[in-house]
Amino acid sequence: MSRTFQSFSIFNFRLVFTAAIFSATGMWFQVFAQDWLVLTELTNHDMAQVGYITAVQFTPQLLFAPWAGVVADRVNRRRMLQCCQITGGVLAATMGTLIVTGMIHLWHVYLLAFLLGTLGSFEGPARMSFVSEVVPRKNLPNAVGLNSVAFHSARMIGPATAGIIIDATGTGWVFIVASFLYLIPPTAFAFMRREELLPRQRIQKEKGQIKEAIAYVKQRPEIQMVLLVAAVVAGLGLNLQMTSAFMATDVYNKAASEYGIFGTFIAIGGVSGALLAARRTTPRLRTVIMAAGLFGVAETILALAPSFTTFVLIAIPVGLFSLTFITSANVYVQLAAEEHIRGRVLALYGMIFLGVSPLCSPLIGWIAEHVGARWSILVGSLSCILIAVVVASWAYRYRLSQGIKPELFEILKRPRLRRR
C-alpha cells in the first residue's frame, strides 16, 4: 500500500476515517448555516453579531479544556466520543426544529452555540488522543494527515451542499440533516475491534493533574513555540468561515450557494495539504513555522482579490498552507507529549488553538463592520507572517543559548529541542 494511505491497512482506522467524514460534514453544515442564519435572517447583515456568536461558541475551550484533557486521560475515549457525537446530533436537531417552526430567536443561537462549544471542548482532546490507540506510533503522522483529509473532504461538500439546501428549503433543514449525520460515527465506533486497540494506562483521579500538564509544557520550549504560533494563527488568521461570509455578502454581493463554493475551494487546498502531510514520517518544527508564514502570505493575497472568482481560486493555496500548519502542529504536539499526559497536553493545545477565538472573533467582526471586510482578513494574515518570523528567531536564539553550532534554521528540523 502507498505510504500516503498506509493507515488504511488497519481496520479500526478505516472506521475512524469514515466517522470523521460524517462528523465533519455535520459540523460544516452547522457552521455554515449558523453564520448565514445570523447574518441574513436574524440580523440585517450584522457582522459584529457573527463575531460575538463565534466567540460564545469557542469560550468553553477556555473554560473547560484543561478539565476535558484530564477526563480524556481517565476514561474510555471511544465511549466518550460516542456520547459526544450523539449529543451533537441532539443539539443540531433542536436548532433545526426551532428554525423550521419559526420559533428561533437570536438568544437561542447564543445558547446552542455555547452548548455546542462545551461539547467540542470535551470531544477534541478525546478525538485527537484516541488516534494513538488505533494506530502504532510510527503511523501517527500518517493517520493524523488522513484524518485531515476526511475533515477537508467534508469541507469540500459540506458548505456547498448546505448553501444549496438553504436556497432550496431554508436554513432549518441544514441543521436537521446534520443531526442525522452525527448518528453515523457512534455506530462506526460500535463496530470497532476492541481487542485490536492499543493498550493505554489510564491515570487515576488525583489532585494537581492540570498543574502537572502545565509544568510539563513549561519544560518543553518546542511545545511552547508551537502553542504560541497556534494562538496567533488560530485567533487572527483561521477565521475564514466568518471573514469569507463578510467578503461574500459585503464585497461581492453573493448568495448562500455561491458563498458555499468558497468553502469547497478552501477544502480542495486542504485535502492537498493533508495528503502531503500523510506522506511525512517525522513532523518538524520548521514545517510548522514555515506553514504559518506561507499561510499569512496566501491570506494577504486573498484579502486583496479583485473579484469573487479570484477570491475563490486563491482559496486553494490558502487551504493548502492552513492545513499544512494545522496537521503539522497537531502531530508535533502529539509525538512530543508522552502517552500518560497526552490528553492533557492536547487539551492545552486545543484550549489555545480554539480558545483564542472568543477573544479575537469580536475584534475581527468589529474590524469588518467599521473598517471593511478586507481588513478583517489582512489583520490576521499580517499577524501570521509576523509570528512566524518571531518564533523562527526564538528557535534560532535558543539553539545559540545551548552552545549548538548556529547553522541557520537547523534547529527547526528536529521534533525535539535539546534541553539544558
ROSEKOL-82990 format. One record per residue (C-alpha): residue number from 0; x, y, z; chain. Coordinates in Angstrom, 2 decimals, padded with zeros to 5 digits. Layout:
- nr  u  v  w  kette
- NUM  X  Y  Z  A
...
This chain:
- nr  u  v  w  kette
- 0  000.00  000.00  000.00  A
- 1  001.22  003.54  -000.80  A
- 2  002.92  005.34  002.11  A
- 3  000.28  008.06  001.83  A
- 4  -002.53  005.60  002.70  A
- 5  -000.71  003.07  004.88  A
- 6  -003.00  003.55  007.91  A
- 7  -005.95  002.26  005.86  A
- 8  -004.50  -001.23  006.32  A
- 9  -005.77  -001.03  009.92  A
- 10  -009.46  -001.94  010.23  A
- 11  -010.21  000.30  013.20  A
- 12  -008.64  003.29  011.49  A
- 13  -010.89  002.80  008.48  A
- 14  -013.83  003.16  010.84  A
- 15  -012.28  006.26  012.44  A
- 16  -011.80  007.77  008.98  A
- 17  -015.41  007.04  008.00  A
- 18  -016.68  008.51  011.26  A
- 19  -014.56  011.62  010.73  A
- 20  -016.06  012.28  007.29  A
- 21  -019.66  012.19  008.52  A
- 22  -018.93  014.06  011.75  A
- 23  -017.04  016.80  009.90  A
- 24  -019.77  017.10  007.28  A
- 25  -022.35  017.64  010.02  A
- 26  -020.09  020.19  011.67  A
- 27  -019.56  022.15  008.42  A
- 28  -023.31  022.10  007.81  A
- 29  -023.85  023.70  011.21  A
- 30  -021.04  026.26  010.96  A
- 31  -022.17  027.43  007.53  A
- 32  -025.86  027.56  008.40  A
- 33  -025.30  029.28  011.74  A
- 34  -023.28  032.13  010.22  A
- 35  -025.77  032.53  007.37  A
- 36  -028.75  032.43  009.73  A
- 37  -027.35  035.20  011.93  A
- 38  -026.05  037.31  009.07  A
- 39  -029.10  037.24  006.79  A
- 40  -032.17  036.13  008.80  A
- 41  -031.79  037.16  012.43  A
- 42  -029.91  040.42  011.77  A
- 43  -029.56  042.86  008.91  A
- 44  -026.07  041.73  007.88  A
- 45  -024.70  042.50  011.34  A
- 46  -021.14  041.17  011.04  A
- 47  -020.34  042.03  014.64  A
- 48  -023.08  039.64  015.85  A
- 49  -021.48  036.80  013.88  A
- 50  -018.23  037.58  015.67  A
- 51  -019.93  037.60  019.09  A
- 52  -021.62  034.25  018.50  A
- 53  -018.37  032.73  017.27  A
- 54  -016.78  034.00  020.48  A
- 55  -019.53  032.43  022.59  A
- 56  -019.12  029.11  020.78  A
- 57  -015.39  028.92  021.50  A
- 58  -015.43  030.37  025.03  A
- 59  -015.90  026.86  026.54  A
- 60  -012.46  025.98  025.19  A
- 61  -011.01  028.49  027.62  A
- 62  -013.28  027.42  030.47  A
- 63  -013.31  023.64  030.22  A
- 64  -010.45  022.38  028.01  A
- 65  -007.96  021.64  030.85  A
- 66  -010.55  019.50  032.67  A
- 67  -011.56  017.88  029.37  A
- 68  -007.96  016.78  028.93  A
- 69  -007.95  015.17  032.38  A
- 70  -011.19  013.36  031.51  A
- 71  -009.67  012.12  028.23  A
- 72  -006.71  010.67  030.13  A
- 73  -009.01  008.94  032.65  A
- 74  -011.94  007.45  030.72  A
- 75  -012.65  005.16  027.77  A
- 76  -012.09  007.57  024.86  A
- 77  -014.11  005.53  022.37  A
- 78  -017.24  005.68  024.53  A
- 79  -016.64  009.34  025.29  A
- 80  -016.60  010.09  021.56  A
- 81  -019.82  008.16  021.04  A
- 82  -021.58  010.19  023.74  A
- 83  -020.28  013.47  022.29  A
- 84  -021.50  012.68  018.77  A
- 85  -024.97  011.69  019.93  A
- 86  -025.25  014.87  021.99  A
- 87  -024.12  016.91  018.98  A
- 88  -026.93  015.37  016.96  A
- 89  -029.47  016.36  019.61  A
- 90  -028.23  019.98  019.58  A
- 91  -028.39  020.16  015.78  A
- 92  -031.92  018.73  015.75  A
- 93  -033.01  021.26  018.40  A
- 94  -031.69  024.18  016.37  A
- 95  -033.29  022.89  013.17  A
- 96  -036.65  022.39  014.84  A
- 97  -036.65  025.93  016.26  A
- 98  -035.91  027.39  012.83  A
- 99  -038.41  025.27  010.88  A
- 100  -041.21  026.04  013.36  A
- 101  -040.43  029.77  013.26  A
- 102  -039.59  029.92  016.96  A
- 103  -035.91  030.81  016.56  A
- 104  -034.52  033.94  018.21  A
- 105  -031.00  035.28  018.40  A
- 106  -030.62  034.22  022.04  A
- 107  -031.35  030.62  021.03  A
- 108  -028.34  030.73  018.73  A
- 109  -026.15  032.11  021.52  A
- 110  -027.27  029.37  023.91  A
- 111  -026.90  026.48  021.48  A
- 112  -023.57  027.83  020.27  A
- 113  -022.30  027.78  023.87  A
- 114  -023.58  024.23  024.41  A
- 115  -022.02  023.06  021.15  A
- 116  -018.74  024.69  022.14  A
- 117  -018.84  022.98  025.53  A
- 118  -019.35  019.65  023.81  A
- 119  -016.48  020.34  021.44  A
- 120  -014.12  021.23  024.30  A
- 121  -014.54  017.69  025.67  A
- 122  -014.67  015.92  022.31  A
- 123  -011.46  017.49  020.95  A
- 124  -008.83  016.04  023.32  A
- 125  -010.51  012.63  023.26  A
- 126  -010.65  012.58  019.45  A
- 127  -007.04  013.69  018.94  A
- 128  -005.57  011.35  021.55  A
- 129  -007.74  008.38  020.54  A
- 130  -005.82  008.11  017.25  A
- 131  -002.79  006.89  019.23  A
- 132  -004.90  003.94  020.45  A
- 133  -005.89  002.99  016.91  A
- 134  -002.54  003.12  015.08  A
- 135  001.04  002.49  016.26  A
- 136  003.32  005.46  016.93  A
- 137  005.13  005.11  013.59  A
- 138  001.80  005.53  011.78  A
- 139  000.61  008.52  013.81  A
- 140  001.70  011.29  011.37  A
- 141  000.07  009.38  008.52  A
- 142  -003.15  008.78  010.48  A
- 143  -003.47  012.43  011.54  A
- 144  -002.87  013.51  007.94  A
- 145  -005.55  011.15  006.64  A
- 146  -007.98  012.34  009.31  A
- 147  -007.37  015.83  007.98  A
- 148  -008.19  014.52  004.50  A
- 149  -011.54  013.35  005.89  A
- 150  -012.14  016.71  007.57  A
- 151  -011.41  018.72  004.44  A
- 152  -013.16  016.30  002.11  A
- 153  -016.22  017.05  004.20  A
- 154  -015.47  020.75  003.81  A
- 155  -015.50  020.33  000.02  A
- 156  -019.08  019.13  000.06  A
- 157  -020.43  020.50  003.36  A
- 158  -020.69  024.28  002.84  A
- 159  -021.61  024.00  -000.84  A
- 160  -024.32  021.42  -000.12  A
- 161  -025.58  023.44  002.85  A
- 162  -025.81  026.51  000.61  A
- 163  -027.90  024.59  -001.92  A
- 164  -030.20  023.29  000.83  A
- 165  -030.65  026.81  002.23  A
- 166  -031.56  028.21  -001.19  A
- 167  -033.98  025.32  -001.80  A
- 168  -035.66  024.73  001.58  A
- 169  -034.31  027.14  004.20  A
- 170  -031.69  027.16  006.94  A
- 171  -033.51  024.88  009.37  A
- 172  -033.26  021.76  007.24  A
- 173  -029.48  022.05  007.14  A
- 174  -029.39  021.51  010.92  A
- 175  -031.85  018.63  010.71  A
- 176  -029.76  016.83  008.08  A
- 177  -026.67  017.46  010.23  A
- 178  -028.37  015.80  013.20  A
- 179  -028.69  012.55  011.24  A
- 180  -025.07  012.73  010.09  A
- 181  -023.98  012.82  013.74  A
- 182  -025.54  009.39  014.34  A
- 183  -023.16  007.60  011.95  A
- 184  -019.88  007.99  013.94  A
- 185  -021.23  006.35  017.15  A
- 186  -022.38  003.43  015.01  A
- 187  -018.95  003.13  013.38  A
- 188  -017.22  003.16  016.78  A
- 189  -019.56  000.39  017.98  A
- 190  -018.21  -001.93  015.25  A
- 191  -014.56  -001.44  016.23  A
- 192  -012.45  -004.47  017.04  A
- 193  -011.70  -003.58  020.65  A
- 194  -009.10  -006.31  021.01  A
- 195  -007.04  -004.56  018.31  A
- 196  -006.95  -001.21  020.11  A
- 197  -003.50  -000.43  021.51  A
- 198  -003.34  -000.65  025.32  A
- 199  -003.02  002.53  027.34  A
- 200  -002.68  003.26  031.02  A
- 201  -005.46  005.47  032.32  A
- 202  -004.50  007.90  035.03  A
- 203  -006.18  007.72  038.41  A
- 204  -008.11  010.60  039.92  A
- 205  -005.66  012.79  041.82  A
- 206  -005.20  016.44  042.65  A
- 207  -002.90  018.67  040.61  A
- 208  -003.17  016.85  037.28  A
- 209  -003.81  020.05  035.33  A
- 210  -000.84  021.72  037.05  A
- 211  001.25  018.69  036.09  A
- 212  000.43  019.24  032.40  A
- 213  001.25  022.96  032.63  A
- 214  004.57  022.20  034.33  A
- 215  005.33  019.62  031.64  A
- 216  004.80  022.20  028.87  A
- 217  006.94  024.76  030.73  A
- 218  009.85  022.34  030.47  A
- 219  009.37  021.86  026.72  A
- 220  010.31  025.02  024.75  A
- 221  009.50  023.37  021.42  A
- 222  005.90  022.79  022.53  A
- 223  005.72  026.38  023.77  A
- 224  006.79  027.61  020.31  A
- 225  004.04  025.61  018.61  A
- 226  001.44  026.87  021.09  A
- 227  002.45  030.49  020.52  A
- 228  002.23  030.19  016.74  A
- 229  -001.08  028.33  017.04  A
- 230  -002.55  031.05  019.24  A
- 231  -001.89  033.80  016.68  A
- 232  -002.75  031.78  013.56  A
- 233  -005.97  030.38  015.03  A
- 234  -007.07  033.58  016.73  A
- 235  -006.47  036.04  013.91  A
- 236  -005.88  034.02  010.74  A
- 237  -008.15  030.97  010.77  A
- 238  -011.44  032.88  010.94  A
- 239  -012.09  032.16  007.26  A
- 240  -015.61  030.80  007.71  A
- 241  -016.57  034.13  009.28  A
- 242  -014.45  036.52  007.20  A
- 243  -015.39  034.83  003.92  A
- 244  -019.05  035.41  004.82  A
- 245  -018.23  039.10  005.24  A
- 246  -016.46  039.16  001.87  A
- 247  -019.23  037.25  000.08  A
- 248  -022.03  039.50  001.32  A
- 249  -020.33  042.88  001.75  A
- 250  -017.76  042.95  -001.06  A
- 251  -019.03  040.55  -003.73  A
- 252  -022.83  040.53  -003.02  A
- 253  -023.21  036.76  -003.32  A
- 254  -025.98  034.36  -002.25  A
- 255  -025.65  031.36  000.08  A
- 256  -024.95  028.81  -002.66  A
- 257  -022.15  030.95  -004.12  A
- 258  -020.70  031.60  -000.68  A
- 259  -020.60  027.83  -000.13  A
- 260  -018.36  027.43  -003.17  A
- 261  -015.58  029.25  -001.30  A
- 262  -015.57  026.53  001.35  A
- 263  -015.27  023.90  -001.37  A
- 264  -012.18  025.51  -002.87  A
- 265  -010.59  026.00  000.56  A
- 266  -011.15  022.29  001.11  A
- 267  -009.51  021.36  -002.21  A
- 268  -006.35  023.02  -000.97  A
- 269  -006.86  021.46  002.45  A
- 270  -007.10  017.93  001.06  A
- 271  -003.93  018.52  -000.97  A
- 272  -002.13  019.69  002.17  A
- 273  -003.44  016.73  004.16  A
- 274  -002.24  014.22  001.57  A
- 275  001.21  015.80  001.64  A
- 276  001.16  015.67  005.44  A
- 277  000.19  012.00  005.36  A
- 278  003.41  011.21  003.48  A
- 279  005.64  012.79  006.14  A
- 280  007.18  010.31  008.56  A
- 281  008.53  012.83  011.09  A
- 282  006.95  016.21  011.93  A
- 283  009.33  019.16  012.08  A
- 284  009.07  022.43  013.90  A
- 285  010.41  024.06  010.75  A
- 286  007.35  022.86  008.85  A
- 287  005.00  024.35  011.46  A
- 288  006.68  027.77  011.35  A
- 289  007.08  027.92  007.56  A
- 290  003.47  026.85  007.02  A
- 291  002.27  029.64  009.32  A
- 292  004.26  032.23  007.37  A
- 293  003.18  030.96  003.95  A
- 294  -000.43  030.84  005.13  A
- 295  -000.13  034.51  006.07  A
- 296  001.25  035.40  002.63  A
- 297  -001.53  033.48  000.81  A
- 298  -004.20  035.02  003.03  A
- 299  -002.86  038.51  002.30  A
- 300  -003.33  037.86  -001.42  A
- 301  -006.82  036.52  -000.66  A
- 302  -007.80  039.73  001.11  A
- 303  -006.79  041.78  -001.92  A
- 304  -008.63  039.63  -004.50  A
- 305  -010.35  041.97  -007.01  A
- 306  -013.19  039.58  -007.92  A
- 307  -015.09  036.68  -006.40  A
- 308  -013.62  034.30  -009.00  A
- 309  -010.10  035.31  -007.98  A
- 310  -011.09  035.10  -004.33  A
- 311  -012.27  031.51  -004.78  A
- 312  -009.19  030.42  -006.73  A
- 313  -006.78  031.88  -004.15  A
- 314  -008.66  029.86  -001.54  A
- 315  -006.85  026.74  -002.81  A
- 316  -003.33  027.72  -001.65  A
- 317  -004.83  029.27  001.49  A
- 318  -006.42  025.91  002.30  A
- 319  -003.20  024.05  001.50  A
- 320  -000.99  026.12  003.81  A
- 321  -003.58  026.30  006.59  A
- 322  -003.97  022.53  006.60  A
- 323  -000.22  022.00  006.47  A
- 324  000.09  024.15  009.57  A
- 325  -002.82  022.52  011.43  A
- 326  -001.70  018.96  010.72  A
- 327  001.98  019.57  011.41  A
- 328  001.25  021.33  014.71  A
- 329  -001.18  018.61  015.80  A
- 330  001.21  015.73  015.05  A
- 331  004.18  017.56  016.52  A
- 332  002.43  018.08  019.86  A
- 333  001.10  014.51  019.92  A
- 334  004.53  012.98  019.37  A
- 335  006.26  015.41  021.71  A
- 336  003.90  014.55  024.61  A
- 337  004.21  011.24  026.43  A
- 338  001.21  008.90  026.49  A
- 339  000.32  009.31  030.17  A
- 340  -000.07  013.08  029.75  A
- 341  -001.00  013.33  026.06  A
- 342  -004.70  014.03  026.57  A
- 343  -003.96  016.93  028.94  A
- 344  -001.26  018.44  026.71  A
- 345  -003.56  018.17  023.68  A
- 346  -006.29  019.81  025.74  A
- 347  -003.98  022.75  026.45  A
- 348  -003.17  022.87  022.75  A
- 349  -006.88  022.79  021.92  A
- 350  -007.62  025.45  024.53  A
- 351  -005.13  027.77  022.89  A
- 352  -005.90  026.79  019.29  A
- 353  -009.67  027.15  019.67  A
- 354  -009.98  029.17  022.85  A
- 355  -008.39  032.33  021.48  A
- 356  -011.32  032.74  019.10  A
- 357  -013.60  034.19  021.82  A
- 358  -011.01  036.89  022.35  A
- 359  -010.40  037.62  018.66  A
- 360  -013.71  036.97  016.87  A
- 361  -015.46  040.11  018.21  A
- 362  -012.41  042.13  017.15  A
- 363  -012.50  040.62  013.66  A
- 364  -016.24  041.29  013.43  A
- 365  -015.75  044.87  014.62  A
- 366  -012.99  045.45  012.05  A
- 367  -015.23  044.09  009.27  A
- 368  -018.10  046.30  010.41  A
- 369  -016.18  049.56  010.85  A
- 370  -013.04  049.30  008.72  A
- 371  -014.00  046.84  005.98  A
- 372  -014.27  043.14  005.21  A
- 373  -010.86  043.03  003.51  A
- 374  -009.16  044.30  006.67  A
- 375  -010.79  041.54  008.72  A
- 376  -008.56  039.15  006.72  A
- 377  -005.49  041.37  006.44  A
- 378  -005.17  041.80  010.21  A
- 379  -004.87  038.04  010.57  A
- 380  -002.63  037.43  007.58  A
- 381  -000.05  040.03  008.60  A
- 382  -000.08  038.72  012.18  A
- 383  000.67  035.19  010.92  A
- 384  003.70  036.41  008.97  A
- 385  004.96  038.36  011.99  A
- 386  004.63  035.48  014.46  A
- 387  006.41  033.10  012.08  A
- 388  009.38  035.47  011.97  A
- 389  009.36  035.98  015.76  A
- 390  009.25  032.26  016.61  A
- 391  011.87  031.38  013.99  A
- 392  014.14  033.93  015.68  A
- 393  013.32  032.46  019.11  A
- 394  014.24  028.95  017.91  A
- 395  017.50  030.19  016.41  A
- 396  018.48  032.06  019.58  A
- 397  017.58  029.05  021.72  A
- 398  020.00  026.97  019.69  A
- 399  022.72  029.54  020.29  A
- 400  022.00  029.51  024.04  A
- 401  022.56  025.74  024.08  A
- 402  026.03  026.12  022.58  A
- 403  025.00  024.32  019.40  A
- 404  026.62  025.29  016.11  A
- 405  024.34  028.03  014.74  A
- 406  023.53  026.68  011.30  A
- 407  020.60  028.69  010.00  A
- 408  017.26  027.09  010.92  A
- 409  018.87  023.69  011.53  A
- 410  017.15  023.72  014.91  A
- 411  013.79  023.73  013.18  A
- 412  014.37  020.32  011.64  A
- 413  014.15  018.46  014.92  A
- 414  010.91  017.27  016.52  A
- 415  012.51  017.89  019.93  A
- 416  014.94  020.50  021.09  A
- 417  017.87  019.70  023.29  A
- 418  017.21  020.62  026.90  A
- 419  019.66  022.11  029.35  A
